[in-house]
Amino acid sequence: MMKIKKRVIWFLIILISIPTLAFCQDDLQEKTKKLEDSIRLMLYKERPYFEVVNYGANRIQMKDSTSLDYFFEALYKLQNQKKGEKGQVKVLHMGDSHVQADFFTGKVRSLFQEDKRFGDAGRGFIFPYSAARTNNPFDYKTRYTGAWTSQKMVSNKDQSQWGISGINVETTNPKSTITLEPLEYNGRKPSKIEKIRIYYPILNEELFEAVIIAPTNEIKSQKMHPDGYLEVIFSVPQTSVSIGLDKTDDIQTHFILQGISLENNDKGVLYHAVGINGAETRHYLRCEDFETQLRSIQPDLVVISLGTNDAYPARFDDIAFKGNISKIIAQIRNINPNTSILLASPNDTYRYKKYANYNTQKVEQRMQELVKEKNVALWNFYQIMGGFKSIIEWQKVKLGQSDRIHLSQTGYNLQGDLFYEAINEQYKKWIEKNRL
């Protein structure tokens, strides 16, 4: 530790001395950036260093220091709970294909839950994507019986009653089932399942009723909630959960599943992630039950990772994009005006693998404006990865995929590390200012 401190001091001395050296301005800026990056890296835990990353930009941007107060206050209470207390901090991270695969958000979830200050409160919101014939995260397996069809908010031809997930699966067969089995992934064992919430439009009398397929002695209680979900509490932890259907009236003709939340009763962070391939900001505004389900979750922090698909067309309406995010912010604050909101700018992309996408710069600019106008925070991943055309450099070092839109699994893991690091550093500053 003493060696690290000496090296940091040495780098700081060099950094202060640089302006007196006869470098040109561009050379000076480049060398200053490298020194800043070196200092930051020595202050954090050891991990691979990538030249393509602008580590100096890895921070949370805010109009003032209060934007994340509600979330940080909840984290601080969680961190300082007395033995036996089991409070939880809840995060909702909403996005598009970058979130559906759960590489990025899964990494962030692991970092929060493996942090001894906080703890693991469960896997959180999931969806049986396999039943909808689309890609499923790798940390749980979906099995199903019967015929299920999907309706997605991103499809203009689909009409349904969506919740926060923006995707439903529907069946007309009351004998259909869905089973979800959490898996060990990246060396991490699955979170305990002591409670499950099954989200569906329970007030619709034409729907079959959802039931849990489990021995009676393993179910402690079950209750229908007016916010649109069946909550089942188990008397013993489950390693998998199976959902069946019950037709109790002739008027019932089908069933619509909006999502599932797997939780436990421990102290910790519950990190929900919802995302659909191709999602734009306007699509989330189609979700009729968005606010209702948001109220049931009561998140301390909402992360909005959108903009990639909004900005993909050559004709991008950045004013409409900003307006859509403003509407989502209003919906969140309509449920709880104190909830912290963190925007995450999208990564650099190319259109059709050939054309550098200038529109992502407009997304970043509009998000910067929202920071000032709406008192939200911003994690500027676009600048962190290097800005315009940086996806090419990420692709060269195998951090980006060949489509020049998505990152590789290694790239998403790095993104998760950077995101958590930025939040953690801002949290430390908040503690120093407000609690020390």
C-alpha positions, 0 to 999 in steps of 0.5 A, a space after each residue: 500500500 505504501 508503494 502505491 501511495 508513493 507512486 501516486 505522489 510521484 505521478 502527481 508531481 509529474 502531472 503538476 510539472 507537465 505545463 512547464 514542459 515544451 510539449 505541443 498542446 495536443 501532446 500535452 493533453 494526451 500525456 495528461 490523460 494517460 497520467 490521470 488514467 494511471 492514477 485512477 487505476 492505481 486507486 481502484 482494484 486490479 483489473 485489465 487496463 484498456 488503452 481504448 477506455 477514457 478512464 478520466 471520464 468515468 464519473 457521474 455527472 450531476 447538476 448539483 450533488 443532490 441528484 442521487 441523494 435518495 439512492 445513496 441515503 438508502 444504500 447508507 442505511 442498508 450498509 449500516 443496518 444492525 445485525 438481524 435487520 433485513 432492509 433492501 435497496 431496489 434498482 430498476 435498470 431499463 433498456 434495450 438489447 444491451 440490457 435484455 442479454 443481461 451481460 452489462 446489468 448482470 455484472 452490475 448486479 453481481 458487484 452490488 450483491 457481492 459487496 459485503 457492505 450491501 448483500 444479495 436480495 434476489 435475482 429480481 425481475 426476469 422474463 421467460 424470453 425463450 417462450 417468446 422465441 428470443 434470447 434469454 440471459 444465461 443465468 437462468 433456464 426457461 422451460 415451458 409446456 403448451 403453446 405460447 405467443 409473444 407480444 412486444 412493445 417494439 412491434 407496431 402490429 402487436 397490441 397488448 397490456 404491457 408492464 415494465 418489461 415491455 413484452 408479454 407471452 400469452 396462451 389459450 391452454 389452461 394446461 400450459 406451464 412455465 418453469 424458471 431455473 436459476 443457474 450458476 453463472 461466471 462462478 456465481 451461485 444463484 440467489 435464494 428464492 424465498 418469494 416470487 411475484 407473478 405479474 399479470 393483469 389480475 383484474 381482467 376477468 377473462 384471464 386464467 389464474 396463475 398458480 405455483 406448482 409446488 408442495 403445499 407444505 412449501 408454500 407459506 402464503 400467497 396473495 393477489 395484489 391490486 398492483 397486478 401480481 400474485 405474491 407467493 412466499 415459500 416456507 423453504 427456499 426454492 431452486 426453481 419455480 414452476 407456474 401453472 394456470 387454473 381455469 375457474 370460470 367459463 368466461 376465462 379464455 386465456 392468460 397473459 404473463 408480463 413478468 416474474 420477480 424472484 426475491 428473498 428475505 435477506 438484507 441486500 440489493 435487488 437489481 431489476 433489469 428489463 430490456 427488449 431488443 430494438 427498444 426505443 424511448 417511445 416504446 416504453 410509453 406504450 406500456 399501460 401498466 408501467 406506473 402500476 408495476 413501478 409502484 409495486 417495485 418502489 425503486 430507490 434508483 431507476 437507470 435509463 439505458 436507451 438511445 441506441 435504437 432511437 438514434 439508429 435511423 439517418 433521420 433522427 428526431 433528437 427533440 422527440 427523443 428528449 421529449 420521450 425521456 422527459 415523459 418517462 422521467 415524469 412517470 417515475 416521479 409521479 409514483 415517487 418524486 424522490 426516486 433517483 434517476 440516472 441516465 446512461 448514454 449509449 455506446 458509439 455505433 455504426 449504421 449498417 456496419 459502414 457509416 459512423 453514426 453522428 446521431 449518438 452525439 445528439 443523444 449525449 447532448 440531449 441527455 446533458 440538457 436533461 441533467 440540467 433541466 430535470 435534476 437527473 444524473 448522467 453516466 456518459 458511457 459514450 465519452 468513456 469509450 472514446 466518443 465518435 468512431 470509438 466502437 472501431 477501436 473497441 472492436 479491434 481489442 475484442 471489446 466490440 462485436 462485428 455489427 459495430 452496435 453491440 459489445 462483446 461479453 468481455 466489453 459488457 463486463 468491462 462496462 459493468 465494472 466501469 458503471 459500478 466504479 463510477 457509482 461507488 466513487 460518487 457514493 464515497 463522496 456523498 458519505 464524506 460530504 453528508 455523513 462524516 
